[in-house]
Structure formats: C-alpha cells, structure tokens
C-alpha cells in the first residue's frame, strides 16, 4: 500500500489543481489509469494524468532522513 496526495484537475488547463488530500493506493497508478475516489460524500471518477514522485536519498548505512512521497494528478470525469 502506498499513500499519495490526490491533486484533481476539474476546470480548464489554467485552473489550479484541487488538493483532495492523502489517499491509500494498492500501488501507484500510471498515466491513463482510471481511478474512483470518495470526496465530499460522492464517488468521483478520474483519469490519471501523471504521478509526481518525491524520492528520498538513502545514506550508505541504509538510513534515510524522511519518507518517500508522491502526488497523483488526475482529470475529473464524472461523479455518482
């Protein structure tokens, strides 16, 4: 399981992405994947545009200063 922030594009290309918060994914989706997420008491359907990976450097002794993270950017298509 991987936790990633979900950024949703709902308007024109010039509108700012909506930050819907952190969601748990079985694995990170790929561009073109369809996802469905609950938000504001509705199920929303989206197409993944891209995933912004934020890797963390691992030192020679195997330790790391932080946790890796990712943001899933998706285009909203419909809701139930």
KETOR-799617 format. One record per residue: residue in one letter; x, y, z of N, C-alpha, C in turn. Coordinates in pm, 1 decimal. Each point is the difference from the previous one (the first is absolute). Example, Ala and Ser with C-alpha at 12.3 -4.5 7.8 and 13.67 -1.06 7.14 Angstrom:
residues 2
<r residuo="A" n_xx="1319.0" n_yy="-569.0" n_zz="780.0" ca_xx="-89.0" ca_yy="119.0" ca_zz="0.0" c_xx="90.0" c_yy="120.0" c_zz="0.0"/>
<r residuo="S" n_xx="-35.0" n_yy="105.0" n_zz="-72.0" ca_xx="82.0" ca_yy="119.0" ca_zz="6.0" c_xx="-77.0" c_yy="109.0" c_zz="73.0"/>
END
This chain:
residues 80
<r residuo="X" n_xx="85.0" n_yy="-117.5" n_zz="0.0" ca_xx="-85.0" ca_yy="117.5" ca_zz="0.0" c_xx="89.5" c_yy="123.8" c_zz="0.0"/>
<r residuo="X" n_xx="-42.5" n_yy="99.7" n_zz="-73.7" ca_xx="75.6" ca_yy="124.1" ca_zz="-10.6" c_xx="-95.2" c_yy="117.0" c_zz="17.7"/>
<r residuo="X" n_xx="38.9" n_yy="96.4" n_zz="81.1" ca_xx="-82.7" ca_yy="119.1" ca_zz="21.9" c_xx="51.9" c_yy="112.9" c_zz="-87.0"/>
<r residuo="X" n_xx="-91.1" n_yy="62.4" n_zz="-74.1" ca_xx="37.1" ca_yy="110.6" ca_zz="-88.3" c_xx="-105.8" c_yy="108.5" c_zz="8.3"/>
<r residuo="X" n_xx="42.8" n_yy="122.9" n_zz="-18.1" ca_xx="-93.4" ca_yy="112.9" ca_zz="-4.5" c_xx="-69.2" c_yy="-1.4" c_zz="-136.0"/>
<r residuo="X" n_xx="-131.3" n_yy="23.5" n_zz="-0.8" ca_xx="-77.6" ca_yy="1.9" ca_zz="-124.0" c_xx="-27.4" c_yy="144.7" c_zz="-40.3"/>
<r residuo="X" n_xx="53.1" n_yy="39.7" n_zz="-114.6" ca_xx="-22.5" ca_yy="133.2" ca_zz="-56.2" c_xx="-92.4" c_yy="-15.9" c_zz="-119.7"/>
<r residuo="X" n_xx="-112.2" n_yy="71.0" n_zz="2.6" ca_xx="-104.1" ca_yy="-19.9" ca_zz="-101.4" c_xx="-14.8" c_yy="124.5" c_zz="-86.4"/>
<r residuo="X" n_xx="-1.1" n_yy="-23.2" n_zz="-131.2" ca_xx="-25.0" ca_yy="105.1" ca_zz="-99.4" c_xx="-147.2" c_yy="-5.5" c_zz="-36.8"/>
<r residuo="X" n_xx="-75.1" n_yy="105.8" n_zz="33.4" ca_xx="-144.1" ca_yy="-1.1" ca_zz="-28.8" c_xx="-42.1" c_yy="103.7" c_zz="-101.0"/>
<r residuo="X" n_xx="76.2" n_yy="102.5" n_zz="-18.7" ca_xx="-37.8" ca_yy="106.7" ca_zz="-91.9" c_xx="88.1" c_yy="0.5" c_zz="-122.8"/>
<r residuo="X" n_xx="31.0" n_yy="120.8" n_zz="-44.8" ca_xx="86.1" ca_yy="13.9" ca_zz="-117.6" c_xx="144.8" c_yy="-27.5" c_zz="38.7"/>
<r residuo="X" n_xx="83.8" n_yy="-7.5" n_zz="-98.4" ca_xx="142.3" ca_yy="-26.4" ca_zz="21.5" c_xx="65.0" c_yy="110.9" c_zz="82.0"/>
<r residuo="X" n_xx="-59.9" n_yy="118.3" n_zz="1.2" ca_xx="56.4" ca_yy="115.0" ca_zz="70.1" c_xx="-43.5" c_yy="7.1" c_zz="146.7"/>
<r residuo="X" n_xx="-99.3" n_yy="-80.7" n_zz="39.7" ca_xx="-45.7" ca_yy="-0.7" ca_zz="139.2" c_xx="98.6" c_yy="-75.2" c_zz="88.2"/>
<r residuo="X" n_xx="5.9" n_yy="39.5" n_zz="126.1" ca_xx="89.0" ca_yy="-66.4" ca_zz="95.4" c_xx="-56.6" c_yy="-136.8" c_zz="37.7"/>
<r residuo="X" n_xx="89.0" n_yy="-97.5" n_zz="20.5" ca_xx="-42.0" ca_yy="-134.3" ca_zz="42.9" c_xx="-63.6" c_yy="6.9" c_zz="137.3"/>
<r residuo="X" n_xx="-100.8" n_yy="-84.8" n_zz="23.5" ca_xx="-63.3" ca_yy="-10.5" ca_zz="131.5" c_xx="71.7" c_yy="-109.0" c_zz="78.9"/>
<r residuo="X" n_xx="43.2" n_yy="33.0" n_zz="119.7" ca_xx="65.7" ca_yy="-96.6" ca_zz="87.8" c_xx="-107.7" c_yy="-73.0" c_zz="78.9"/>
<r residuo="X" n_xx="-22.9" n_yy="-127.4" n_zz="-31.6" ca_xx="-103.4" ca_yy="-78.1" ca_zz="67.7" c_xx="54.6" c_yy="-75.4" c_zz="120.5"/>
<r residuo="X" n_xx="127.8" n_yy="16.7" n_zz="29.6" ca_xx="58.1" ca_yy="-65.0" ca_zz="116.7" c_xx="69.3" c_yy="-130.6" c_zz="-34.8"/>
<r residuo="X" n_xx="37.8" n_yy="-73.9" n_zz="103.3" ca_xx="73.9" ca_yy="-124.8" ca_zz="-16.1" c_xx="-94.3" c_yy="-119.4" c_zz="-13.2"/>
<r residuo="X" n_xx="31.9" n_yy="-88.6" n_zz="-94.1" ca_xx="-77.2" ca_yy="-121.8" ca_zz="-23.5" c_xx="94.9" c_yy="-118.6" c_zz="-0.5"/>
<r residuo="X" n_xx="-47.7" n_yy="-114.6" n_zz="45.6" ca_xx="78.7" ca_yy="-123.2" ca_zz="-2.0" c_xx="-28.2" c_yy="-74.8" c_zz="-130.1"/>
<r residuo="X" n_xx="104.8" n_yy="-34.0" n_zz="-72.1" ca_xx="-9.5" ca_yy="-75.1" ca_zz="-124.7" c_xx="64.6" c_yy="-136.8" c_zz="20.1"/>
<r residuo="X" n_xx="-52.5" n_yy="-102.4" n_zz="-66.2" ca_xx="62.7" ca_yy="-132.5" ca_zz="3.4" c_xx="139.2" c_yy="9.3" c_zz="-62.1"/>
<r residuo="X" n_xx="10.7" n_yy="72.5" n_zz="-109.0" ca_xx="128.1" ca_yy="34.8" ca_zz="-61.4" c_xx="-22.5" c_yy="132.4" c_zz="-71.6"/>
<r residuo="X" n_xx="108.1" n_yy="69.5" n_zz="-28.6" ca_xx="-17.5" ca_yy="128.2" ca_zz="-67.5" c_xx="-56.6" c_yy="-21.2" c_zz="-140.0"/>
<r residuo="X" n_xx="-100.7" n_yy="79.1" n_zz="-37.7" ca_xx="-56.7" ca_yy="-14.7" ca_zz="-134.0" c_xx="94.9" c_yy="56.1" c_zz="-105.9"/>
<r residuo="X" n_xx="-26.2" n_yy="-35.6" n_zz="-122.6" ca_xx="76.5" ca_yy="48.0" ca_zz="-115.2" c_xx="-86.3" c_yy="95.4" c_zz="-80.7"/>
<r residuo="X" n_xx="62.7" n_yy="88.2" n_zz="-78.5" ca_xx="-79.1" ca_yy="87.3" ca_zz="-87.2" c_xx="-95.3" c_yy="-81.1" c_zz="-86.9"/>
<r residuo="X" n_xx="-123.5" n_yy="47.1" n_zz="-8.8" ca_xx="-103.1" ca_yy="-69.0" ca_zz="-76.7" c_xx="-87.5" c_yy="-90.9" c_zz="84.1"/>
<r residuo="X" n_xx="46.6" n_yy="-37.7" n_zz="119.3" ca_xx="-82.3" ca_yy="-83.2" ca_zz="89.4" c_xx="-123.8" c_yy="76.7" c_zz="44.0"/>
<r residuo="X" n_xx="-108.4" n_yy="-73.0" n_zz="17.6" ca_xx="-123.7" ca_yy="58.0" ca_zz="54.3" c_xx="-2.8" c_yy="-28.9" c_zz="148.5"/>
<r residuo="X" n_xx="-35.0" n_yy="102.0" n_zz="80.1" ca_xx="-13.8" ca_yy="-18.7" ca_zz="143.7" c_xx="-134.3" c_yy="55.3" c_zz="44.6"/>
<r residuo="X" n_xx="-47.4" n_yy="-49.1" n_zz="113.6" ca_xx="-124.4" ca_yy="48.1" ca_zz="60.0" c_xx="30.6" c_yy="30.6" c_zz="145.9"/>
<r residuo="X" n_xx="-40.5" n_yy="117.8" n_zz="47.4" ca_xx="31.9" ca_yy="41.0" ca_zz="137.0" c_xx="-120.2" c_yy="68.7" c_zz="62.7"/>
<r residuo="X" n_xx="-23.6" n_yy="-29.2" n_zz="127.5" ca_xx="-102.8" ca_yy="70.2" ca_zz="76.0" c_xx="51.5" c_yy="137.4" c_zz="38.9"/>
<r residuo="X" n_xx="-84.6" n_yy="100.8" n_zz="-18.3" ca_xx="33.6" ca_yy="136.9" ca_zz="39.8" c_xx="-130.8" c_yy="75.1" c_zz="17.9"/>
<r residuo="X" n_xx="-16.4" n_yy="67.2" n_zz="111.6" ca_xx="-123.7" ca_yy="75.3" ca_zz="29.9" c_xx="-125.3" c_yy="-85.4" c_zz="-18.7"/>
<r residuo="X" n_xx="2.8" n_yy="-120.3" n_zz="56.1" ca_xx="-114.8" ca_yy="-92.4" ca_zz="-0.9" c_xx="-41.5" c_yy="-49.8" c_zz="-137.9"/>
<r residuo="X" n_xx="84.9" n_yy="13.4" n_zz="-100.7" ca_xx="-29.0" ca_yy="-51.6" ca_zz="-134.0" c_xx="117.1" c_yy="-83.8" c_zz="-49.4"/>
<r residuo="X" n_xx="-28.9" n_yy="-90.2" n_zz="-93.1" ca_xx="104.6" ca_yy="-76.4" ca_zz="-68.2" c_xx="31.8" c_yy="72.6" c_zz="-129.6"/>
<r residuo="X" n_xx="127.1" n_yy="34.2" n_zz="-18.0" ca_xx="45.0" ca_yy="73.5" ca_zz="-117.9" c_xx="90.1" c_yy="-89.9" c_zz="-84.0"/>
<r residuo="X" n_xx="-14.7" n_yy="11.3" n_zz="-131.7" ca_xx="78.0" ca_yy="-79.9" ca_zz="-94.6" c_xx="96.8" c_yy="93.2" c_zz="-73.0"/>
<r residuo="X" n_xx="124.6" n_yy="-46.9" n_zz="-13.4" ca_xx="105.1" ca_yy="82.6" ca_zz="-58.0" c_xx="93.1" c_yy="-83.1" c_zz="-86.6"/>
<r residuo="X" n_xx="73.7" n_yy="68.3" n_zz="-85.1" ca_xx="106.1" ca_yy="-61.5" ca_zz="-79.3" c_xx="132.6" c_yy="58.6" c_zz="46.5"/>
<r residuo="X" n_xx="95.3" n_yy="-85.9" n_zz="31.9" ca_xx="129.9" ca_yy="44.8" ca_zz="48.6" c_xx="77.5" c_yy="66.0" c_zz="-114.0"/>
<r residuo="X" n_xx="50.6" n_yy="120.2" n_zz="26.6" ca_xx="81.8" ca_yy="72.8" ca_zz="-96.6" c_xx="147.4" c_yy="-33.6" c_zz="21.3"/>
<r residuo="X" n_xx="43.7" n_yy="10.0" n_zz="125.4" ca_xx="140.2" ca_yy="-28.5" ca_zz="31.6" c_xx="14.8" c_yy="-24.0" c_zz="149.8"/>
<r residuo="X" n_xx="116.4" n_yy="-48.4" n_zz="38.8" ca_xx="34.3" ca_yy="-18.7" ca_zz="140.9" c_xx="130.7" c_yy="73.7" c_zz="24.7"/>
<r residuo="X" n_xx="-0.6" n_yy="91.4" n_zz="97.5" ca_xx="121.7" ca_yy="71.2" ca_zz="39.9" c_xx="64.2" c_yy="-79.2" c_zz="112.9"/>
<r residuo="X" n_xx="114.7" n_yy="-59.8" n_zz="-26.3" ca_xx="71.1" ca_yy="-78.1" ca_zz="100.9" c_xx="94.5" c_yy="91.8" c_zz="76.8"/>
<r residuo="X" n_xx="5.5" n_yy="-17.7" n_zz="130.5" ca_xx="96.0" ca_yy="72.8" ca_zz="83.3" c_xx="83.9" c_yy="-102.8" c_zz="75.8"/>
<r residuo="X" n_xx="106.5" n_yy="-49.2" n_zz="-64.6" ca_xx="84.0" ca_yy="-100.6" ca_zz="65.5" c_xx="81.3" c_yy="62.4" c_zz="113.2"/>
<r residuo="X" n_xx="52.3" n_yy="-85.9" n_zz="85.0" ca_xx="82.3" ca_yy="42.5" ca_zz="113.3" c_xx="136.0" c_yy="-67.1" c_zz="-11.7"/>
<r residuo="X" n_xx="102.0" n_yy="76.8" n_zz="21.5" ca_xx="137.4" ca_yy="-52.3" ca_zz="-7.3" c_xx="24.9" c_yy="-96.7" c_zz="115.6"/>
<r residuo="X" n_xx="63.6" n_yy="-112.9" n_zz="-29.9" ca_xx="36.7" ca_yy="-99.5" ca_zz="100.5" c_xx="151.2" c_yy="6.7" c_zz="17.2"/>
<r residuo="X" n_xx="44.1" n_yy="12.9" n_zz="125.3" ca_xx="144.2" ca_yy="10.8" ca_zz="27.0" c_xx="67.4" c_yy="-136.8" c_zz="-13.2"/>
<r residuo="X" n_xx="132.9" n_yy="-0.8" n_zz="6.1" ca_xx="77.1" ca_yy="-123.2" ca_zz="-14.5" c_xx="-34.7" c_yy="-103.5" c_zz="106.5"/>
<r residuo="X" n_xx="-41.7" n_yy="45.9" n_zz="117.6" ca_xx="-35.8" ca_yy="-94.3" ca_zz="106.4" c_xx="-145.7" c_yy="-47.5" c_zz="-9.0"/>
<r residuo="X" n_xx="-71.3" n_yy="42.9" n_zz="-103.9" ca_xx="-137.9" ca_yy="-44.1" ca_zz="-21.8" c_xx="-105.6" c_yy="86.1" c_zz="65.5"/>
<r residuo="X" n_xx="42.0" n_yy="102.8" n_zz="72.2" ca_xx="-98.6" ca_yy="86.7" ca_zz="66.1" c_xx="-48.4" c_yy="107.9" c_zz="-96.0"/>
<r residuo="X" n_xx="-116.3" n_yy="53.3" n_zz="30.0" ca_xx="-54.9" ca_yy="108.6" ca_zz="-79.7" c_xx="-59.1" c_yy="103.5" c_zz="94.4"/>
<r residuo="X" n_xx="7.2" n_yy="125.9" n_zz="-41.5" ca_xx="-43.2" ca_yy="110.7" ca_zz="84.4" c_xx="-150.9" c_yy="20.9" c_zz="-3.3"/>
<r residuo="X" n_xx="-67.2" n_yy="-50.0" n_zz="-102.1" ca_xx="-142.7" ca_yy="25.3" ca_zz="-17.2" c_xx="-63.7" c_yy="-118.3" c_zz="-71.4"/>
<r residuo="X" n_xx="-130.0" n_yy="6.5" n_zz="-21.9" ca_xx="-72.9" ca_yy="-104.1" ca_zz="-72.9" c_xx="-22.8" c_yy="44.5" c_zz="-143.9"/>
<r residuo="X" n_xx="10.2" n_yy="-90.3" n_zz="-96.3" ca_xx="-32.6" ca_yy="37.6" ca_zz="-137.1" c_xx="-148.2" c_yy="34.2" c_zz="-10.9"/>
<r residuo="X" n_xx="-33.6" n_yy="78.7" n_zz="-99.4" ca_xx="-139.2" ca_yy="42.7" ca_zz="-17.1" c_xx="-30.8" c_yy="12.5" c_zz="-149.3"/>
<r residuo="X" n_xx="-128.5" n_yy="15.4" n_zz="-29.1" ca_xx="-42.6" ca_yy="18.9" ca_zz="-139.0" c_xx="-130.6" c_yy="78.7" c_zz="-2.9"/>
<r residuo="X" n_xx="-23.9" n_yy="62.7" n_zz="-113.2" ca_xx="-126.6" ca_yy="68.6" ca_zz="-25.2" c_xx="-57.3" c_yy="-56.0" c_zz="-129.2"/>
<r residuo="X" n_xx="-125.5" n_yy="-42.4" n_zz="5.8" ca_xx="-70.2" ca_yy="-50.8" ca_zz="-117.2" c_xx="-82.9" c_yy="114.9" c_zz="-56.0"/>
<r residuo="X" n_xx="25.7" n_yy="36.9" n_zz="-124.6" ca_xx="-75.1" ca_yy="106.3" ca_zz="-66.7" c_xx="-100.1" c_yy="-66.7" c_zz="-93.6"/>
<r residuo="X" n_xx="-129.4" n_yy="31.8" n_zz="18.7" ca_xx="-104.8" ca_yy="-66.1" ca_zz="-78.4" c_xx="-100.6" c_yy="101.2" c_zz="-52.3"/>
<r residuo="X" n_xx="-54.1" n_yy="-27.7" n_zz="-116.9" ca_xx="-105.7" ca_yy="81.9" ca_zz="-61.7" c_xx="-135.6" c_yy="-56.6" c_zz="39.1"/>
<r residuo="X" n_xx="-81.8" n_yy="81.1" n_zz="65.5" ca_xx="-133.2" ca_yy="-41.2" ca_zz="41.3" c_xx="-85.1" c_yy="-21.6" c_zz="-125.5"/>
<r residuo="X" n_xx="-78.3" n_yy="-109.5" n_zz="-1.7" ca_xx="-85.6" ca_yy="-27.8" ca_zz="-116.5" c_xx="-147.1" c_yy="-8.7" c_zz="35.6"/>
<r residuo="X" n_xx="-33.4" n_yy="-53.6" n_zz="118.7" ca_xx="-141.6" ca_yy="-9.2" ca_zz="37.9" c_xx="-11.3" c_yy="-36.1" c_zz="148.0"/>
<r residuo="X" n_xx="-123.4" n_yy="7.2" n_zz="51.4" ca_xx="-24.4" ca_yy="-42.1" ca_zz="137.6" c_xx="-136.5" c_yy="-67.6" c_zz="7.0"/>
<r residuo="X" n_xx="-15.7" n_yy="-84.3" n_zz="101.8" ca_xx="-127.0" ca_yy="-71.1" ca_zz="22.4" c_xx="-87.8" c_yy="80.5" c_zz="93.8"/>
END
